[in-house]
């Protein structure tokens, strides 16, 4: 049995409440940019639901909305908006195919990253050709 060839590493990080340290919440290798973006999408929605579990309930203030300044964008809305933005997903896949890292930062609460496993992944591996999504 051959071993799978993982090319990208995806992570979800959170910031400790006191801001003193960064916490790795999840991480997983993936084989393709499309799978990396799929992992990021799922974890963006997961993080949004953990920060504000009932956004559809008008009487629920959530963990962040209570005392959160209205002048700043709501991090859960940013995460949910990115999760549904197909153009942003295509851009992230293009960056990963080019050997670059991608990061979705929702400061100071969480951030998602995907990066090639090797420093020079674009040089070490031939660029994958574009194929239609299944």
N, C-alpha and C positions, 0 to 999 in steps of 0.2 A: 504494500500500500504506500503510495507516495504521500509525502508531507505537503500540506497546503502552503502555497507561497503568498504569505501576507505581505502587503506593500505599504499599508497605511496604519497609523495608530490614532485612535479617537479617544478623547477624554472629556469628562464633565467635571468641573471644579466648582467648589463653593468657597466663600470667604467666611471665616469664623465671625461670630457676632461682634466680638471686640475688635475685629480687623487685624488681629495679630498674626494670623497664619492662613494659608491656603489649604483647603481640604480636597483631596482627590476623592470624588464620589463614585466614579465609574470609569472604566477604561477597557478598550477591546481592540484587537487588530482586525483589519478588514482587507479584502483582496483587491477591491476596485474603488474608484472614486464614487461611483453610484452607491455602493454599499456603505461607504463612509458617510455620505450625505444622508442616506436613509437612517443610519445610526444617530447622526446629529439631530435629525428631525424628531425621531422618537424621544431622544433625551431632552430636547428643547421643550417638548410638550410635557414630558415627565417633570422637568424642573418647574415649569409654570404651574402645573397642578399641585406640586408640593408647596410652592410659595403661596398660592391662592387657590385652594381646593374647590371652591364653588363660585366661579365668576358669574354664572348665569342667574344666581339668586340675588335679587336686588337688595335684600336685607343683610346679606353676608358681607362683612367688611374684609375678610381674608386676613392673612398674616401681615401683609404689607400695606394694605389700604388704610388701616387704622393708624392715624398719626403720620401717614406718608404725605410729604408735601405735594400739593396738586401742581406746582410749577415744574416738577420733574416728571419725565415719562415713566409710566408704570412698567416695571421690568417684566411682569407677566404678559402684558400686552405686546411688548417687544418680542418675547419668546414665541408667543402664539402667532404673531404676524409673520415672523421669519419662517416658522414651521409650515405655513401655507403659501409662501412666496416662491413660485416655481422659477422665476427668473433668478432669484438669489441662489437657489439650489444649482442651477446651471452654471452660474458664475463660480460657486464654490467648487464644483466638479472640474471646471476649466482650470482653476488655480491648482488643484491637486494633480491634474494631468500634467501640468507644466512643472511639477516638482516643488511647488510652493506650499507653504502652510496656510491653513484657513483658520480663522478664529471668529467666533461670535461672542462679543463681550457685553454683558449686561451688568455693568459696574453699579454698585460694589457687591452684588449678590452672587452671581454665577458667571461662568463662561464655558463655552464649548470649543474644543479645538480638534482639528484633524491635521495630520502632518505625515509626510513620507517617513517610513521607518529608517531610511538611510539618508545621511546628509546630502548625497548627490544622487537621489533616486532617478532623476530625469536622465542623468548621464549613464547610470549603471543599467537601467532597463530601457528598452525601446518604448517610445510613447505609444500608448494604446490607440488604435484607430477608433474613430467615433462610430458607434452603432446605435440603432434605434432602441428605445426602451421597450421592454416586453410588457 
